[in-house]
Amino acid sequence: MLALFLSCCAAWTASWTSLPNLVWVIYLAPLLAALFILSLTRHHRRITAALALMATFISALGSWIVFYRGLEGNVPGLKWINFGDALTISIGMTIDPLARTMLVVVTTIATLVFIYSIGYMRQESGFTRYFAGLSFFLFSMLGIVLADNFIMLFINWELVGFSSYLLIMHFFEKNAAADAGKQAFIVNRVGDFGFLLGILLLWIATGSLSFSTINHSLELFVEHPTLLAVSLIFIFCGTIGKSAQFPLHVWLPNSMEGPTPVSSLLHAATMVAAGVYLLARIFPLLHFSPGAREIILWISAITTLGAAFLGTQQNDFKRVLAYSTISQLGYMVTAVAMTTSAAIPMFHLFTHAFFKCLLFLTSGAVMLRMHHELDIWKMGGLRKRMPFTCIAFFCGMLALAGCPFFSGSFSKDLIMKLAFESNKVIFWMIVIAAGLTAFYITRVCIVAFFGEPRTEQARQASEAPVVMLLPMLLLSLPAIFAGYPFFANRFLAPLGSLQLPHELPAFVEIIFILVFLAGTLAALLIYRNATRDPISIPILINRFYIDACYDWLVKSIQDRFAAALDFIDHWIIDGVFVQGTALIAWSFGFLLRLLQVGNLQAYTLFLTGGVIGIILFLLKFH
Amino acid sequence: MSPLLFLILLPLFALVFILLGAPARFTSLMATALNVLLGCFLFLHYDRIAAGWQYFQEIPLLPQLGLNFTLGADGLSLTMLLLTTLVSFTALWVTPRVEQYPALFYSCLLLISIGLVGAFCSLNTFFLYGFHEIALIPVFIMIGIWGSGDRQAAAWKATLYLGAGSFILLLGIIALYLAAPSNLRSFDLRVMTELSQHNISHPASWIYLLLLVGFGTLVSLFPFHSWAPSTYSSAPTPTAMLHAGVLKKFGLYGFIRLALPIFPIAVEKFSLLVLFLLVCNILYLGYVTIAQQRFDWTIAYSSVMHMGTIFLGLVAFNILSLSGAILLMFGHGLSVAALFALCGALRCRTQTLEYQKLGGLASRFPRLSFLVGCATMASLGLPGFANFAGEILIFFGATASIIINHGSLSFTIATIISIWGIVISAIYMLRAYRRIFFGTLPAHEDSTHWSDLSLFECAPILILLLLLLVVGIFPQAILSLVTTALR
């Protein structure tokens, strides 16, 4: 009897956990949570948190099941737009090794960040709005991961942009937050403009929108390499916007105005990595177009190095991390442009997601206990007040800096080795960036956690609550171990080899260690007992004047242009043409004025009269 | 009897009752609510397999002239009828207390609704035009009597401008009528189309230009757009909703019904001109919109700008772009109606719509700001709302017509610019939203008694937004109907 019952249960579970069901549950659970929160539990903080957490947990559980059972396949969705052969767009999903790995990373990190948020947002206003937004974000992010065609991806691409907007301007009464949200949305729209053009170009060329079809129609491009390169560059615009590559990177540091868990989940671990994920999705195409890869390579290398430079002179804890994110995303995109399989960029995405998320979570803990003070020069000595947070930060810091035996070093070294093989200039650019990375993160560590407390807040800081510590400590583990082959291969081996084809000379490895040591020691020496920044480089403090340049473009060019057009519209098109014509009509129709009696009956009378007149006229004509 | 006749008669009876002394608001709301139900029923009941003209009825008036009262609906008309009935109903719902001549106010609104329903289900161009005039005249009266700001000037300008546009349109229709051989002349839409498709009548291409200018003026195609902002900002809220949401779409509807099927060659011949004008609509008026300093002006100009995108769908002239254009007409109609309704609600509370005097209202009006946020997102084309589906289809259609025209440069440029339009609309809508609802409120004399929308006030806007969402997620609901009409 029991055996029968158990086998029934097993059969039921097995049928229920078939791929389409599982995928739909993973995808829709966060959306349902967001809708529930929005419509029903807006005034109940506990229920809201429980709901959001539960939905995330369900998604994560489903993702792990998919991952462990190694499921694969397509999930046909509803036909969103159906014109038969002319154009059919479906909300279809696909699970392949790439999507599987990304699913697990996204949902696992999301679960931890959701838990952390309960502690972090406890005192804040808009608690339920926050969780609705975060759940909606997770829904749309999963849409990107699961999408099997460009339009499904683009739809969710826009939706993550929207949820990012929503979450950045969470504290909307602060002007900086409101402006940052707006800027993030608009800058991303600029990227999406190019992205959409790229999609349309590829559609012209291949007549399809599905990734698998396009990736398998390479022979179409044999005679049109330029067409392929141009469309790929346009699609890369989407990545430039979303993954904050130069020159559209300005929104990411400003987005730090949002709550810190948001910065951690969206603007470090998952959403900004969507651009890299997109490139990995169309990797066969990209691999086929050396021209496009060359351009992508240079843009990303410039981003890597430039952002690393900017990170060295920021005084805001989170902004250092933001520039570091831009720089690390640059590494990933560089890797995409150089490698022969999507595994290597995804490897760095994988390790970076853990350690960067961790770093942001520690910064949030510090921020909470410092009463929203983020200037590292107003901290100091936090090591003694917040020991666990400090340990977690150490793990993240060493992983980011590329310290041997920590996760970041495995993936970053691999990318630098790739560069050594393919392009020496790029190699030195990203090696210098690695040294700068070690420098700026050590700087933050020393200034914030060591030395003596420099303000009253720092003196009174205390350890973060358990609900926040737990996710940080849990994330510390992958921040250390995610790079080791026994761990990484389970996730990344199906994507391709994590080994380079040739053995490199030993001195390359030594260069990496030397660079790491140089960066760290330099920061140690310069900042050991500093109470204010001994170095001041205006061009770096002012972020290469890029923000100022955009400001000038918007205020002095775009707005003046708009005002001038408004003037023309008002005084020339309307004023001279229309009113002038009207004046002629006025004098011409002087007599008609007698008819303007201003009541409904009279107008109706005129109308009827006119109609009858026309009919009579036509009868006569007939 | 055709159920379409009921759509016209229901508000007409309500109008008569109101003039006889029935309670104006209640009667008109009931009539339009019934119309919504009937409209939905007709929409769902339409036989999609048989397609063609359904709910057909003909009342002969002057058959020797080809002038009959002919009613009928296909997928396109039904979509427009659904839009009309819904916007009429919500416009009446959101109407605030009318101090001056309430009976006349509601009668005017009903008259607009009657005219629109009639125009969208008339198969006879004479009645098509006549019903449109019936809808147009109350607009002038309403601006003149209940308008705000410089209402006399606005009413005068709208009358002169739209009157001139309608007059040119009338000339075009008559010329079209006369172009046929004299024994076959008819005002019937189907006959007109058939005659030209079978090469029996050869309407000259200047007639197309007449129609283009006539319909273009009604749609606020550049450079005939300058009536729109002042009209919408002075018109009372429900009038602005009906005009921007539906009446303006009549021009597009007429263009699809008359100009496109009768003048396929002229459409191609003059495509460069139309593309230039619509690019001006998007680029030039888009940037003009950015410069606006008041919410109602921003919405008014933005609705002018979106017409450019729709016109791209029309001149690209293939099934994808046309269906996209119709979908965008529908989505834009609902979203702009919602925006004007909310704009009116905001004006009621703050007495001003100037960005300089506003700010930080999100914490004061959480419901209002939520609804404005949704409508804003719909209007800037966020996926999930109908507008996005329409826009993306237009872009695909325009791209397809680039190939059909052998890589035509003008089409390529127009397509790229209209895609840039999604950036422009994000800029002005988000700026407006940020300046009204975020940041802090500048010191106001009396802001203590400001209250948020009640649930009763939210309901009509929610209906509009929900429908936008439903159509955005299942665009096939409308597309499957529309394509039967276009094929």
Interface residues (C-beta under 8 A of the other chain):
Chain A: L78 K79 W80 I81 N82 F83 A86 L87 I151 F154 I155 N156 E158 L159 F162 M169 F172 E173 N175 A177 A178 D179 G181 K182 F185 I186 R189 V190 D192 F193 L196 L197 L200 W203 I204 Q558 D559 F561 A562 A563 L565 D566 D569 I573 D574 F577 V578 A582 A585 G598 L600 Y603 T604 L607 V611 I614 I615 L618 L619 F621 H622
Chain B: L62 Q64 L65 L67 L104 C108 G130 E133 I134 I137 P138 I141 G144 K157 L160 Y161 A164 I174 Y177 L178 S182 R185 P223 S226 W227 Y284 L285 Y287 V288 I290 A291 Q292 I319 L320 S323 G360 A362 S363 M377 L382 P383 G384 F388 A389 I392 L393 F395 F396 T399 A400 I402 I403 T415 I416 I419 W420 I422 V423 A426 I427 L430 R431 R434 F437 F438 G439 T440 I473 F474 P475 Q476 L479 S480 T483
